[in-house]
Amino acid sequence: MTNQTPDTQRDYTTILEQQVEEGLMALRRPVSGQFLSALSCGLDLGIGMFMLYAVHTAVTGYYDEPTMKFITSSVYTFGFIFVILGRLELFTEHTTLAVLPVLTDRSSLNELGSLWVVVLVANLIGGALFSVVAVYAGPALGVIEPKAFVDIGKTFVELTPLATFTGAVFAGWLMGLLSWILTSAQDTISRMFTIFIVTFTIGFAHLPHCVAGNIEVLTGLLAGADYTVADFLVFEVLAILGNIVGGVVFVALFMYGHTVRTAGDQSVDINPTED
C-alpha cells in the first residue's frame, strides 16, 4: 500500500488565497458600504457588551471571583459572534485580512489606509452611540447597576501604558489568528466555537480590544467613573496601535512569510496578474 501525505503546501496557499480574496472584497467595497457595515458592527458589538454588564450585575455577590470571571468572559464572546458571523466590518479583522492583498501586490497602501480609517472610525462611532444608550437603558430596565459600567471600565484604565499596549498586541494577534483560522472552518458550529475560544481568551485575560474596549471604557466614563477623557483617549490610542501591531506583524507578515517560503515555486500562484 502506498502511503500518501497530505498536500500541506496546497493547504497553506489555499488559505492564503482565500484570505487575499476576502481582503480584496473588503478593500473594493464602496466607502459608503464600508462605513455602514462598520457602523453596524460597532452597534451590534455593543449588544454583547450590554449582556456582559447585565450578567456582571446579576452574578456579583453570588459567586467567587474565578467563577464570575469565567461566566462574564463567556458572555463577552456574544457580540463578536454576532458581528463576525454577520460578516460585518470589524477593524481588528482587517489588520490582517486587508494587509495580505498589499503584501501580494494586489492592492496599495493608500487603499489599505483608507479602509482602516473608515472602518475604525465607524466602529468607534457605533460603539460610542451604543454606550450613550446603554448607560441610560441598562439602569432604566433594571438589569444593570451603574457600578458594573464603572468596574469593567476601570479594569482597563488602571493598566499601565506598557501593559495596555502589550495586552493589545496579544488581542490583535489573537484576532488575526481568528481571521486566518476561520478560513478553514466551513460550518457554522465550527466557526462559532472558534470565535468563542479566541474571544473568550481575550475577555478572560482582559486584553484590550480597541472596538470592544471603546465601549467598555467610554461607558464607564459616562457612568461616572473616576477617570478622565484623557485617560480614555490614552487607552484607546494604545489599544489601536497594539491591535495593529499584533494583527500585522504576528499574523499577516508571519503567515504570509512562512506560506510563500513553504510553498516554494511549485505552489498555486498567490499573486496572479490581473487584466
TORKE-625664 format. One record per atom (N, C-alpha, C): x, y, z negated; residue in three letters. Coordinates in steps of 0.1 Angstrom, whole numbers, padded with zeros to 4 digits, always signed. Atoms other than C-alpha are relative to their C-alpha. Layout:
<rs>
XYZALA ...
</rs>
This chain:
<rs>
+0009-0012+0000MET +0000+0000+0000MET +0009+0012+0000MET -0008-0012-0001THR +0013+0034+0009THR -0005+0010-0010THR +0003-0010+0010ASN +0015+0059-0019ASN -0001+0014+0007ASN +0002-0013-0006GLN +0001+0093-0009GLN +0001+0011-0011GLN -0001-0011+0009THR +0009+0125-0027THR -0008+0012+0004THR +0009-0011-0004PRO -0014+0155-0028PRO +0008+0011+0007PRO -0006-0011-0007ASP -0006+0183-0004ASP +0000+0013-0008ASP +0000-0011+0009THR +0003+0208-0031THR +0003+0013+0007THR -0003-0012-0008GLN +0017+0232-0005GLN -0013+0006+0006GLN +0012-0005-0006ARG -0016+0234+0012ARG -0009+0006-0011ARG +0008-0005+0011ASP -0033+0238-0022ASP +0004+0015-0003ASP -0005-0013+0004TYR -0011+0268-0030TYR -0005+0011+0010TYR +0003-0009-0010THR -0016+0285+0003THR -0015+0002+0002THR +0014-0002-0001THR -0053+0279+0004THR -0006+0009-0010THR +0004-0009+0011ILE -0058+0296-0029ILE +0004+0014+0003ILE -0005-0014-0004LEU -0037+0325-0018LEU -0008+0006+0011LEU +0008-0005-0012GLU -0055+0328+0015GLU -0014+0005-0005GLU +0014-0004+0005GLN -0089+0329-0003GLN +0001+0012-0009GLN -0002-0012+0008GLN -0076+0354-0028GLN +0002+0013+0009GLN -0003-0011-0009VAL -0063+0376+0000VAL -0013+0005+0007VAL +0013-0003-0007GLU -0097+0374+0019GLU -0009+0007-0010GLU +0009-0007+0010GLU -0116+0383-0013GLU +0005+0014-0003GLU -0005-0013+0002GLY -0093+0412-0018GLY -0003+0009+0011GLY +0003-0008-0012LEU -0098+0424+0017LEU -0014+0004+0001LEU +0014-0003+0001MET -0135+0422+0013MET -0003+0012-0009MET +0001-0011+0009ALA -0133+0445-0017ALA +0005+0013+0006ALA -0007-0012-0005LEU -0109+0469+0000LEU -0008+0006+0011LEU +0007-0005-0012ARG -0131+0472+0031ARG -0015+0004-0002ARG +0013-0004+0004ARG -0164+0478+0013ARG -0001+0015+0001ARG +0001-0015+0000PRO -0177+0514+0018PRO +0001+0005-0014PRO -0002-0005+0013VAL -0168+0536-0010VAL -0012+0001-0009VAL +0013-0001+0008SER -0204+0541-0020SER -0004-0014-0005SER +0003+0014+0004GLY -0208+0503-0022GLY +0009-0004-0012GLY -0009+0003+0011GLN -0177+0500-0044GLN -0004+0007-0012GLN +0004-0008+0012PHE -0189+0528-0067PHE -0012-0006-0007PHE +0013+0005+0006LEU -0224+0515-0072LEU +0002-0014-0006LEU -0003+0013+0006SER -0212+0479-0078SER +0008+0001-0012SER -0008-0002+0012ALA -0186+0491-0103ALA -0008+0007-0011ALA +0008-0007+0010LEU -0211+0514-0120LEU -0009-0010-0006LEU +0009+0011+0005SER -0235+0484-0123SER +0008-0009-0009SER -0009+0008+0008CYS -0206+0464-0137CYS +0002+0005-0014CYS -0002-0007+0013GLY -0199+0489-0164GLY -0012-0001-0009GLY +0013+0000+0007LEU -0236+0490-0174LEU -0003-0015-0005LEU +0003+0014+0004ASP -0240+0452-0173ASP +0009-0006-0010ASP -0009+0005+0010LEU -0209+0445-0193LEU -0004+0005-0014LEU +0005-0005+0012GLY -0225+0467-0219GLY -0010-0009-0007GLY +0010+0009+0006ILE -0253+0442-0224ILE +0007-0011-0008ILE -0008+0009+0008GLY -0227+0417-0236GLY +0005+0006-0013GLY -0004-0007+0011MET -0213+0443-0259MET -0011+0003-0010MET +0012-0003+0008PHE -0248+0451-0272PHE -0003-0013-0008PHE +0002+0012+0007MET -0252+0414-0281MET +0011-0002-0011MET -0011+0001+0010LEU -0218+0415-0298LEU -0003+0008-0013LEU +0003-0008+0012TYR -0229+0443-0321TYR -0012-0006-0007TYR +0012+0006+0007ALA -0263+0426-0328ALA +0004-0012-0008ALA -0004+0012+0007VAL -0247+0393-0337VAL +0010+0004-0012VAL -0008-0005+0010HIS -0220+0411-0357HIS -0008+0004-0012HIS +0009-0005+0010THR -0248+0428-0377THR -0007-0012-0007THR +0008+0011+0005ALA -0267+0395-0381ALA +0008-0009-0009ALA -0008+0010+0007VAL -0238+0374-0394VAL +0009+0005-0011VAL -0008-0006+0011THR -0220+0399-0416THR -0005-0003-0013THR +0004+0003+0014GLY -0221+0387-0452GLY -0005-0014-0001GLY +0005+0014+0001TYR -0233+0352-0443TYR +0011-0010+0002TYR -0011+0010-0004TYR -0201+0336-0430TYR +0013+0006-0004TYR -0013-0005+0003ASP -0165+0338-0438ASP +0006+0006+0012ASP -0005-0008-0011GLU -0142+0359-0416GLU +0004-0009+0012GLU -0004+0008-0012PRO -0128+0330-0394PRO -0013-0005+0008PRO +0012+0004-0006THR -0164+0318-0387THR -0006+0011+0008THR +0005-0012-0007MET -0176+0353-0379MET +0008+0003+0013MET -0008-0003-0011LYS -0147+0358-0356LYS -0003-0010+0012LYS +0003+0010-0010PHE -0155+0326-0337PHE -0013+0003+0007PHE +0013-0003-0005ILE -0191+0335-0333ILE -0001+0012+0009ILE +0000-0013-0008THR -0186+0371-0322THR +0008-0001+0013THR -0009+0001-0012SER -0158+0361-0298SER -0008-0008+0011SER +0008+0008-0009SER -0182+0336-0282SER -0010+0009+0007SER +0009-0010-0006VAL -0208+0364-0277VAL +0006+0010+0009VAL -0007-0009-0008TYR -0182+0387-0263TYR +0001-0004+0014TYR -0001+0005-0013THR -0180+0365-0233THR -0012+0003+0009THR +0012-0001-0008PHE -0216+0371-0222PHE +0001+0010+0011PHE -0001-0011-0010GLY -0210+0404-0204GLY +0009-0004+0011GLY -0009+0004-0010PHE -0181+0390-0185PHE -0006-0011+0009PHE +0007+0010-0008ILE -0201+0360-0174ILE -0010+0007+0010ILE +0009-0008-0008PHE -0228+0384-0161PHE +0006+0006+0012PHE -0005-0008-0011VAL -0206+0406-0141VAL +0009-0008+0010VAL -0008+0008-0009ILE -0182+0380-0127ILE -0008-0009+0009ILE +0008+0009-0008LEU -0208+0355-0116LEU -0009+0009+0009LEU +0008-0009-0008GLY -0228+0385-0103GLY +0009+0007+0011GLY -0009-0005-0010ARG -0197+0394-0082ARG +0000+0015+0001ARG -0001-0015+0001LEU -0197+0430-0094LEU +0015+0004+0000LEU -0014-0005-0001GLU -0166+0452-0090GLU +0005+0003-0014GLU -0007-0002+0013LEU -0145+0448-0122LEU +0014+0003+0002LEU -0013-0005-0002PHE -0113+0467-0124PHE +0011-0010-0002PHE -0011+0010+0003THR -0092+0440-0140THR +0001-0012+0009THR -0001+0011-0011GLU -0100+0415-0113GLU +0008+0006+0012GLU -0006-0005-0011HIS -0088+0439-0087HIS +0015+0004-0002HIS -0015-0001+0002THR -0054+0444-0104THR +0007-0011+0006THR -0006+0012-0007THR -0047+0410-0089THR -0005-0001+0014THR +0006+0003-0013LEU -0071+0404-0060LEU +0004+0011+0010LEU -0003-0011-0010ALA -0066+0438-0043ALA +0014+0002+0003ALA -0015-0002-0002VAL -0028+0437-0047VAL +0005-0010+0011VAL -0005+0010-0009LEU -0024+0405-0026LEU -0001+0004+0014LEU +0000-0005-0014PRO -0035+0420+0007PRO +0011+0009+0003PRO -0011-0010-0002VAL -0009+0447+0002VAL +0013-0008+0001VAL -0012+0008+0000LEU +0018+0421-0005LEU +0001-0008+0013LEU -0001+0008-0013THR +0009+0402+0027THR -0001+0010+0012THR +0000-0010-0010ASP +0009+0435+0047ASP -0013+0000+0008ASP +0013-0001-0007ARG -0028+0433+0055ARG -0008+0012-0005ARG +0006-0012+0005SER -0036+0465+0036SER +0011+0009-0005SER -0010-0010+0004SER -0019+0496+0024SER -0002+0004-0014SER +0000-0005+0013LEU -0010+0511-0009LEU -0011+0011-0002LEU +0011-0011+0001ASN -0034+0541-0002ASN -0014-0007-0002ASN +0013+0007+0001GLU -0063+0517+0003GLU -0002-0006-0014GLU +0000+0006+0013LEU -0054+0499-0029LEU -0002+0011-0011LEU +0002-0011+0010GLY -0051+0532-0049GLY -0014+0005+0000GLY +0014-0005-0001SER -0085+0543-0036SER -0010-0009-0006SER +0009+0010+0006LEU -0102+0511-0046LEU +0001+0000-0015LEU -0002-0001+0015TRP -0086+0512-0081TRP -0007+0012-0006TRP +0006-0013+0006VAL -0097+0548-0087VAL -0015-0001+0000VAL +0014+0000-0001VAL -0132+0543-0075VAL -0006-0010-0010VAL +0005+0011+0009VAL -0138+0510-0094VAL +0002+0003-0015VAL -0003-0003+0014LEU -0121+0521-0126LEU -0009+0012-0005LEU +0008-0012+0004VAL -0139+0555-0128VAL -0015-0005-0001VAL +0014+0004+0001ALA -0173+0539-0121ALA -0002-0010-0011ALA +0001+0009+0012ASN -0166+0511-0146ASN -0001+0008-0013ASN -0001-0007+0013LEU -0158+0536-0173LEU -0013+0009-0001LEU +0012-0007+0001ILE -0188+0558-0164ILE -0012-0008-0004ILE +0011+0009+0003GLY -0212+0529-0165GLY +0001-0005-0015GLY -0002+0003+0014GLY -0197+0518-0199GLY -0004+0011-0009GLY +0002-0012+0008ALA -0199+0553-0213ALA -0015+0003-0001ALA +0015-0002+0000LEU -0236+0556-0203LEU -0006-0010-0009LEU +0006+0011+0009PHE -0244+0523-0220PHE +0003+0003-0014PHE -0004-0003+0014SER -0225+0534-0251SER -0010+0011-0006SER +0009-0010+0005VAL -0247+0565-0254VAL -0014-0006-0003VAL +0013+0006+0002VAL -0279+0544-0251VAL +0001-0009-0012VAL -0001+0011+0010ALA -0266+0516-0274ALA +0000+0006-0014ALA -0001-0006+0013VAL -0258+0540-0303VAL -0014+0004-0005VAL +0014-0004+0004TYR -0295+0551-0303TYR -0008-0013-0001TYR +0009+0011-0001ALA -0312+0519-0292ALA +0002-0011-0010ALA -0002+0011+0010GLY -0295+0494-0315GLY -0006+0002-0013GLY +0006-0003+0013PRO -0304+0510-0348PRO -0015+0002+0001PRO +0014-0003-0002ALA -0338+0521-0334ALA -0008-0013+0001ALA +0007+0013-0001LEU -0347+0485-0326LEU +0002-0009-0012LEU -0002+0008+0013GLY -0335+0473-0360GLY +0009-0012+0002GLY -0008+0011-0002VAL -0310+0449-0345VAL +0015+0002-0003VAL -0014-0004+0002ILE -0277+0468-0351ILE +0001+0010-0011ILE -0004-0010+0010GLU -0263+0485-0381GLU +0011+0009+0006GLU -0011-0009-0006PRO -0242+0516-0371PRO +0014-0004-0005PRO -0013+0004+0005LYS -0214+0502-0392LYS +0007-0010+0009LYS -0005+0010-0009ALA -0210+0474-0366ALA +0007+0007+0011ALA -0007-0007-0010PHE -0201+0500-0340PHE +0013+0005-0005PHE -0012-0006+0006VAL -0176+0516-0363VAL +0011-0011-0002VAL -0009+0011+0003ASP -0160+0483-0374ASP +0007-0005+0012ASP -0005+0006-0012ILE -0155+0470-0339ILE +0009+0010+0007ILE -0008-0010-0007GLY -0142+0503-0325GLY +0013+0002-0007GLY -0012-0002+0008LYS -0117+0507-0354LYS +0011-0011+0002LYS -0009+0011-0003THR -0102+0473-0346THR +0011+0004+0010THR -0009-0003-0011PHE -0086+0487-0315PHE +0008+0013-0003PHE -0007-0013+0002VAL -0078+0523-0326VAL +0011-0002-0011VAL -0010+0002+0011GLU -0059+0510-0357GLU +0013-0007+0005GLU -0012+0006-0005LEU -0034+0492-0335LEU +0010+0011+0003LEU -0011-0009-0004THR +0000+0508-0329THR +0000+0002+0015THR -0001-0002-0015PRO +0006+0522-0293PRO +0007-0012+0006PRO -0007+0011-0007LEU +0030+0494-0286LEU -0008-0013-0001LEU +0009+0012+0001ALA +0006+0467-0299ALA -0012+0001+0010ALA +0011-0002-0009THR -0022+0482-0278THR +0005-0003+0014THR -0006+0002-0013PHE +0000+0482-0247PHE +0003-0015+0003PHE -0004+0014-0001THR +0013+0447-0253THR -0012-0009+0001THR +0013+0008-0001GLY -0022+0433-0260GLY -0007+0002+0013GLY +0007-0003-0012ALA -0035+0450-0229ALA +0007-0007+0012ALA -0008+0008-0010VAL -0007+0433-0208VAL -0005-0014+0000VAL +0005+0014+0001PHE -0019+0399-0221PHE -0014-0001+0005PHE +0014+0000-0005ALA -0055+0408-0214ALA +0000+0001+0016ALA +0000-0001-0015GLY -0047+0419-0178GLY +0006-0013+0006GLY -0006+0013-0004TRP -0026+0387-0174TRP -0011-0010+0001TRP +0011+0010+0001LEU -0055+0366-0185LEU -0011+0002+0010LEU +0010-0003-0010MET -0080+0384-0163MET +0005-0003+0015MET -0005+0003-0013GLY -0057+0380-0133GLY +0000-0015+0002GLY +0000+0015-0001LEU -0053+0342-0140LEU -0014-0004+0002LEU +0014+0004-0002LEU -0091+0340-0143LEU -0004+0002+0015LEU +0004-0002-0014SER -0095+0355-0108SER +0007-0011+0008SER -0007+0011-0007TRP -0069+0330-0095TRP -0007-0013-0002TRP +0005+0013+0003ILE -0084+0300-0112ILE -0014-0001+0006ILE +0014+0000-0005LEU -0120+0309-0101LEU -0001-0004+0015LEU -0001+0003-0014THR -0109+0304-0065THR -0001-0015+0001THR +0000+0014+0000SER -0105+0267-0073SER -0013-0006-0006SER +0012+0005+0007ALA -0137+0264-0094ALA -0012+0003+0009ALA +0011-0003-0010GLN -0166+0260-0069GLN -0014+0000-0006GLN +0014+0001+0005ASP -0197+0250-0090ASP -0001+0010-0011ASP +0003-0011+0009THR -0214+0275-0113THR +0004-0004-0014THR -0003+0004+0014ILE -0209+0254-0145ILE +0015+0001-0003ILE -0015-0001+0001SER -0171+0252-0139SER +0004+0015-0001SER -0003-0014+0000ARG -0170+0289-0132ARG -0003+0007-0014ARG +0004-0006+0013MET -0189+0298-0164MET +0009-0005-0011MET -0009+0005+0010PHE -0167+0276-0185PHE +0013+0006+0000PHE -0013-0006-0001THR -0136+0291-0171THR +0000+0015-0005THR +0002-0014+0005ILE -0149+0327-0177ILE -0001+0000-0015ILE +0002+0000+0014PHE -0159+0317-0212PHE +0014-0002-0007PHE -0013+0003+0007ILE -0124+0302-0221ILE +0009+0012+0000ILE -0009-0011-0001VAL -0105+0332-0208VAL -0005+0012-0008VAL +0005-0012+0006THR -0127+0360-0221THR -0002-0003-0016THR +0001+0004+0015PHE -0132+0341-0255PHE +0014+0003-0006PHE -0013-0002+0005THR -0094+0342-0258THR +0003+0015-0002THR -0001-0015+0001ILE -0094+0380-0251ILE -0007+0005-0012ILE +0008-0005+0012GLY -0121+0386-0277GLY +0005-0005-0013GLY -0005+0006+0013PHE -0107+0363-0304PHE +0013+0006-0004PHE -0013-0006+0003ALA -0072+0378-0301ALA -0001+0016-0001ALA +0001-0015+0000HIS -0086+0414-0300HIS +0009+0006+0010HIS -0009-0005-0011LEU -0067+0420-0267LEU -0008+0012+0007LEU +0007-0012-0006PRO -0075+0455-0253PRO -0003-0002+0015PRO +0004+0000-0014HIS -0095+0453-0221HIS -0006+0014+0003HIS +0003-0014-0002CYS -0099+0488-0206CYS -0014+0003+0003CYS +0014-0002-0003VAL -0135+0484-0195VAL -0009-0003-0012VAL +0007+0004+0013ALA -0149+0465-0225ALA +0004+0009-0011ALA -0005-0009+0011GLY -0127+0485-0248GLY -0005+0014+0001GLY +0006-0013-0001ASN -0140+0517-0234ASN -0013+0001-0007ASN +0013+0000+0007ILE -0175+0507-0246ILE +0002-0001-0015ILE -0001+0003+0015GLU -0163+0494-0280GLU +0006+0012-0007GLU -0006-0011+0007VAL -0141+0524-0289VAL -0009+0012+0001VAL +0009-0012-0001LEU -0164+0551-0275LEU -0012-0002-0008LEU +0012+0002+0009THR -0194+0536-0292THR +0003+0002-0014THR -0004-0003+0014GLY -0176+0536-0325GLY +0001+0015-0002GLY -0002-0014+0001LEU -0167+0572-0319LEU -0013+0008-0001LEU +0013-0006+0000LEU -0203+0582-0311LEU -0008-0004-0013LEU +0007+0004+0012ALA -0215+0563-0342ALA +0006+0006-0013ALA -0005-0007+0012GLY -0193+0584-0365GLY +0013-0005-0006GLY -0012+0005+0005ALA -0161+0565-0368ALA +0010+0011-0003ALA -0009-0011+0004ASP -0132+0585-0384ASP +0012+0000+0008ASP -0011-0002-0010TYR -0110+0586-0353TYR -0005+0011+0010TYR +0003-0011-0008THR -0109+0613-0327THR -0001-0003+0015THR +0000+0001-0014VAL -0114+0618-0290VAL +0014-0003+0005VAL -0014+0003-0004ALA -0076+0619-0287ALA +0004-0014-0002ALA -0002+0014+0003ASP -0074+0585-0303ASP -0006-0009+0010ASP +0007+0007-0010PHE -0099+0572-0279PHE +0007+0000+0014PHE -0006-0002-0013LEU -0081+0586-0249LEU +0014-0007+0000LEU -0013+0007+0000VAL -0047+0573-0260VAL -0002-0015+0001VAL +0003+0014-0002PHE -0062+0538-0264PHE -0003-0003+0014PHE +0004+0004-0014GLU -0078+0539-0230GLU +0011+0001+0010GLU -0011-0001-0009VAL -0047+0551-0212VAL +0009-0012-0001VAL -0009+0011+0002LEU -0026+0524-0228LEU -0006-0013+0005LEU +0007+0013-0005ALA -0052+0497-0221ALA +0000-0001+0015ALA +0000+0000-0014ILE -0054+0507-0185ILE +0014-0004+0006ILE -0014+0003-0005LEU -0016+0507-0180LEU +0004-0014-0003LEU -0004+0014+0003GLY -0012+0474-0198GLY -0008-0010+0008GLY +0007+0009-0009ASN -0040+0457-0179ASN +0005+0000+0014ASN -0006+0000-0014ILE -0024+0468-0146ILE +0012-0008+0000ILE -0013+0008+0000VAL +0010+0455-0156VAL -0003-0015-0001VAL +0003+0014+0001GLY -0005+0422-0167GLY -0005-0006+0012GLY +0006+0005-0012GLY -0025+0417-0136GLY +0009+0000+0012GLY -0009-0001-0012VAL +0000+0429-0110VAL +0013-0008-0002VAL -0013+0006+0001VAL +0033+0417-0124VAL -0001-0015-0003VAL +0000+0014+0005PHE +0024+0385-0142PHE -0009-0010+0008PHE +0008+0009-0008VAL -0002+0372-0118VAL +0002+0003+0015VAL -0001-0002-0014ALA -0002+0389-0084ALA +0014-0002+0006ALA -0014+0002-0005LEU +0036+0391-0079LEU +0005-0014-0003LEU -0006+0013+0003PHE +0045+0359-0097PHE -0007-0011+0009PHE +0007+0010-0007MET +0017+0338-0080MET +0003+0001+0015MET -0004-0001-0014TYR +0025+0353-0046TYR +0014-0005+0003TYR -0014+0004-0002GLY +0062+0348-0050GLY +0002-0015-0001GLY -0002+0014+0000HIS +0060+0312-0061HIS -0007-0008+0011HIS +0008+0007-0010THR +0034+0303-0035THR +0008+0001+0013THR -0006-0001-0013VAL +0053+0316-0005VAL +0014-0007+0000VAL -0013+0007+0000ARG +0086+0301-0017ARG -0002-0015-0001ARG +0003+0014+0001THR +0070+0267-0025THR -0005-0005+0014THR +0007+0004-0013ALA +0050+0266+0008ALA +0011-0001+0011ALA -0010+0000-0011GLY +0080+0274+0030GLY -0005+0003+0014GLY +0003-0004-0014ASP +0079+0277+0067ASP -0011-0009+0006ASP +0010+0009-0006GLN +0055+0247+0073GLN -0014+0002-0005GLN +0013-0002+0006SER +0026+0260+0053SER -0009+0008+0009SER +0009-0008-0008VAL -0005+0278+0066VAL +0004+0014-0001VAL -0004-0014-0001ASP +0001+0313+0078ASP -0009+0009-0009ASP +0008-0008+0009ILE -0010+0336+0050ILE +0000+0015+0004ILE -0001-0014-0005ASN -0002+0368+0070ASN -0002+0000+0015ASN +0003+0001-0015PRO -0019+0363+0104PRO +0000+0014+0006PRO +0000-0013-0007THR -0016+0390+0130THR -0015+0003+0003THR +0014-0004-0003GLU -0049+0409+0133GLU +0000+0008+0012GLU +0002-0007-0012ASP -0062+0422+0165ASP -0003+0015-0002ASP 
</rs>
